[in-house]
Every structure is written in C-alpha cells, then in structure tokens.
Amino acid sequence: MVAVKEKSISGRNYLYAEYSFRLPDKSIKKISKLIKNKPDAANETTKQYFIAKEKKAYQTWALKTYSEDSIITRKIIEDIEELRVEYKHITNRLTKPQFEDIIDRFTINFTYESNAIEGNSLTLKDVMLILKENIVPKGKNLREIYETKNTRIAHNLLFSNKLKINRESIIKLQSTLVKDTGINTGFKKLPNFLLMRNVKTSPPEQVETEMKKLIDWYNNSKQKIHPIKLAAIFHSRFEQIHPFEDGNGRTGRILINAILLEHNLPPLIIRKTMRTTYFSALEASDKGHTLVLERFIIDKFKKTFNNFFKIYVKYL
C-alpha cells in the first residue's frame, strides 16, 4: 500500500510517496519517492520504482542469508528473489475469482503432467473434463480417474496452507492421492523397488526413523539453506526412502511445491516431456550429486513462472 506524506524541508513542503514491505526475516523496509502531486503516487512509474527497490532489498537480504555455490550462484539467488517479488505482486493484484482460476489452471496442468510421469494415460482434455466439468470420459481406467480427482483434493490442501513438512501431513497427502485406488496408505509394510534407478529404498522397518531424520533435517535447515537446494535435497532423500507402497513420486513432487510455497516462492510443474531428464537427475542424486537435481528444479521453477504465471496475468 502506497501512502502520501508531506514533509517540510528548509521551509518548503514536499510530497513523498511511501511504500513499506516486510522481508522474509520479518523486518520492515520503508521506501520513499519524491512526487509532484498525489496522483503520481499511483502511477505506473512510481509503482515500478517501488517494485525495483523491493526486489533489490530482497536480493540483498538473500545474499546475506544464503551461501553461494556452483549452482546457487549470486545471479541465481538474485533471479529467484526477483521472481519471488513478482509472484507476490501478481497474486496481490488478482481478485479472489482470478486467484481461484489461476490455481485451478495450475492444478489441472500439474495433475496431468505429474500423473503422466507415472504412466497415467489420461490426456490433458480428459483431466480438464474430470476436474472442471466433473465429466468422466468413457472407457478410461477407473484408477487413473481417481488419481486425477485425488490430486485436485491434494492441491486444495497445498494452496490452503494445510500441507506442512511433517509426518502427519505427508502421510495425509499420500492417503489423499491414493484414495479409492486399492493402494495401502501410511508407511509401507513391504519392501519396494525403483524402476530406472539403481538404488535401494529404505526397508519398511527403517522408514519411520529415516523420515523423522529427514523432517528434522528440514526443520533445522530451512532458515539456512536456499529453498531451491532445500527442496532438491529433500526430494532426493524422500524418493530414496520411498516411504509408501505407492504414490511416492506424486507425493514427492507436491512436497517440492509445499517447500517453495512455505518460502513464498511460486510452485513449479515438471512436464512429462522431461521425464527421462528428471529421473536422470534423481539417479545422479542417488550417487550423492544433488547439484544436477538443483539445476533441474531451478530450470522448471523459472519456466513455470515465466510460461504460466506471467502469461496468465498478461491477458488480464
């Protein structure tokens, strides 16, 4: 919210537009701009001036907060903070119906792509019919239809801020995703194996301990490690544990977005066309090379923002 203040300096009165915002560390930053008249406080030039200053403040904060490395470079940190501020202003300018619409469109796209990665044969048109019109296409696999409907419910949890990185939320998320599909809910009781990846998943008797270690690591690291690196390491380790009988991939990809949203960053979509590259990045992580997955997530993060969220507001 921009306020207009009048200040007297050396006997002369001046008008200033003032804009304040809260940084991720909860500190308040206030910026002023000299203006000629009150309408200038609301014009596009003033708005862009404040947004540019806000981006710079976020970048300065992030560079002081997060360590740089070969993937999370200074430029990447600055780019991500710029997108964080842009996403904030995009969501703030949307009306409630517009916000619901963009989340609805995101959910449809995410559901189609994420389920397709796991082999679901429904087309994007099928997913749209199921989720928007509540129409079940004829001749389609019932399990695939439930997977689609369940992902909508899971996204309702995600975007209503009811999905946290804790044991209860993660189990609830998997239970939601596999409801009515014949898959057991809760942590696995039998060993499972991964196709396309040469890694042993955690045996059932170790899942509880390994998941607790992972969640504790997340809570101890989320204020220190950059959110992209945090999401990549968490996702890699979660998929290595493979804590559930089924639904691990779909659960894990939604948890990436839960981490991003917790840090006020826009969510991402991994397209089915990137399936092989995605699994290769996970396989590299299995060998201790999470940088490949970090680079992959950064790329999908930027592309989702530019090709989905920015395109949406362009036509408002």
N, C-alpha and C positions, 0 to 999 in steps of 0.2 A: 504494500500500500504506500503510495507516494503522498507525502504531506507538503504543504506550502508554508514556509516560515518567513517572517520578515525580520531582518536584522539591521541594526543601526551601527554604522561604522564611520567614525570621524564626522558625525553629524549628518550622514547621508543614509537613507533607507534603501535596502536591497532585498530582493525576493530570492529565496532559495527553495528548490525542490529537494526534499529529503526522503531518502529511502533506506529502510533498515531490513536486515535479514539475519537469520540465525545459521551459523556454521555448524557442521556436524559435531563439533566439540561443545555445542550449546552456547558458545559465546555470541554476543550480538554485535554486528557490524553496521555502522551507520555511514551513509554517503550523502554528500550534499552537492548540488549543482546550481550555479547562478543562472537565473532565468529572467526574462524581460517582463513577463506578465503571468498571471495564474494559469491561463490555458496552456502555456508552454510546459507546465508540469505533466500534462497528459499526452503530449505529442510523441510521435514515433522516435524522434531524435533523442529526446530525454529518456524514453524507455530503453532504447538500445545502449545509451550511455551507462545506465544503471546495470543493465544485464552484463555488459562488458566488465564493469567494475566488480560485479558479483562473481563472475567467472574467475577473474584474477584473484579474488580473495579466497575462493575455494581451491584454486591451484596452489596458492601459497601455503594454505593450511595442509593440503595433501602432501606437498613436497616435504614439509616438516614432519609429517606423521608417518609416512611410509618410506621404506628403504627402496632404493633403485637397484635393478639388476639387469641382466642381459635381455629380459623380456619386459619387465615392468620398468621401462626406461622413464626418464624425465618427460619426454614427449608423450608417451603413453599415459602417464599419470595426468598430465595437463589435458590431453584429449578426453580422457574419461571424466574429469571434473567439468569440462565444458559441456559434455553430453548430460551430465548429472543436472546441471543448472538449466539446460534447455528442456530436459524432460520435466523438471519441476514447473517451468513456466508453461509448457504445453498442457500438463494436467490441470494447472491452476486456471487456465483460460477456458477449459471445457465446461459446459453446463453439465448437470447431472445426467440427462439423457445422452449427451455426447460422450461422456466418460463411460457410461454403461455400454454404449455402442462400440467404442474402441476396444474395450475389454472383451466384449462379445466376439468381435472380429479376431482379436488376438487369440482367444480361446479356440475358435474354430481352426485357425491356421496351425496353432501349436498342436492341437489334438490330432489333426490329420497327419502332420509331419512326424510327431513323436510315435504315434501308433504305427505308421508306415515303416519306421525304422525297425520295429519289432515284427514286421511281416503282415500287419493288418492290411487287408486288400481293399478296404473301402476307399472310394475316390473322394476328392475334396467336395464334389457335388453331393455325394452320399452323406458326408459329415454335415454339410450345411442343411440338408433336408432334415436330418435327425435332430440337430441342435437348435435350428431356427424355426422349423415348421412342425417339429415333433412327428415327422413322417418317416416310417420305417421302409426303406426301399425293399422291394420284393426280391426274394431269392438270396438274400445276404445272410452270412453266418451270424447266428444269434450272439455268440460270444463277442464277435467284433462290434456288434451294435451296443452291447452292454459296456464294452471297453470305452466306446465313444461317449456314451451318456455319463459314465462314471468320471471321465476326465473333466467334463463340464462341472460336476459337483466338486471335484478336487480343486478346480480353479476358483470356484466360489470361496473355498476355504483360503486359498492363496491370496486373493485380492481383497478379502475382508479381514486380512491380518490375523487369521486364526491358525495359520500354519507356522510353527516355530521349529527351530532346530533342537528338538528334544525327543526323548524316547517315545513319549505318548503321541506327539504329533506325527512322527514318522510312521509309527505303527498304524495310526488312524488314516494317514494318507494312503498307505498300501492297501488297507482294508477297503477304503473307498474305491480305489482304482480297480480292484479285482472282484468287487461285489457281484454276485449272481453269475460269475464265470466258472465256478467249480474249483477255484484256486483257494487253498488254505490261507487264512490270514494269520498275522503275527509272525514272529521269527520262525525260521524253518526248523523242521524236525528231522529232515533227511538231508544228506549232502546234495549239492547241486554243482553243475559243471558249466563252463562258459564256452560257447562256440566262437571261433575266430580269435580266441585269446589263449595263450599258453600260460595260464596262471591258476593256482589252486585257491579256491574260495575258502573262507573260514569254515571249519566244521561246525555243525549245529551247537555242540557243547561250548564253543568259544564265542558264538555270536553276541551273546549278552555282554560279555566282557569287552569284546572288540568295539562294539557300538558305544559302550559307555566311554571307552578311551577316546574314540573319535569325537563324540559330543563334548567331552571335557576339553579336548584339544581345541575344538572350535570356540568354545566359550572363553578359553584362556587366550586365544589368538585373534579374535575378531576386532579388537581395538588396535592391534599392532601390525597385522599382515594386510596388504592391499586386498580389497574384496574380490578382485579377479583371481588372484593367486589363491586366496582363501577358498573360493568356490571350486577352483580346479583341483586343489589338493583334497578337499572334502569329497568331491565327486569321484575322484580316482580311488580313494580309500574305501568309500561306500560301495563302489562297484566291485572292488576286490573282496570285500567282506561278503557281498551278495547275501544280505541277511534274510531274504524272504524266499519262499518256494518259487514264486514268480512275481513279475511286476517290478523287478529291481531297476530296470532301465528307465521305465516310465516314472517311477518314484524318484530316481536319482536326478532326472532332468528337471522335474518340478522343484526339487530341492535346490538346484542351482539357482533358479529364479527366486526361491524363498530367501536365499542368501543375498542376492542382488537387491531385492525389494527391502530387505531389512536395512540395507545401507543406502536406501533411497536412490538406487540405480534402476534404470529400466530393465525389464525382463528380456530374455532372448529366445529365439527359436532356432533349433538345429534342423535343417532341412533333410529330407530323406535322400536327396542327391549327394549329401555329404556323409552318408552312412559309412562308407569304407574309410574315408579320412578320419571320421570320428572314432571308429573302432581302432584305427591305427594309432591315434593319439592316446587312447586308453591303454593300448598294448605297450606303448612306449612308457607310460606311467607305471605299468606293472613292473617295468625294469628299473624304476627309480628316476625316470626322466619326465617329470611333470611339466617341464618347460614347453613341450610340444602341445600338451593339452591347454596350457595357459594361452599360448599363441592362438590356438584354435578358438577358445572361448572369447578372446578379445575380438577376433575377426567376426564371429557370429553376433557378438554384442553390438559392434558398430553397424554391421549390416542390418540387423533387426531394427535398430533405432532409425537409421537413415532411410531404409526401404519400407518401413512400416509406420512408425510413429510420425516421422516428419512428412511422409507422403499423405497421411491421414489429415493432418492439420492444414496442409497446403490447399485442400479442397473445401475447407470450411467456409 
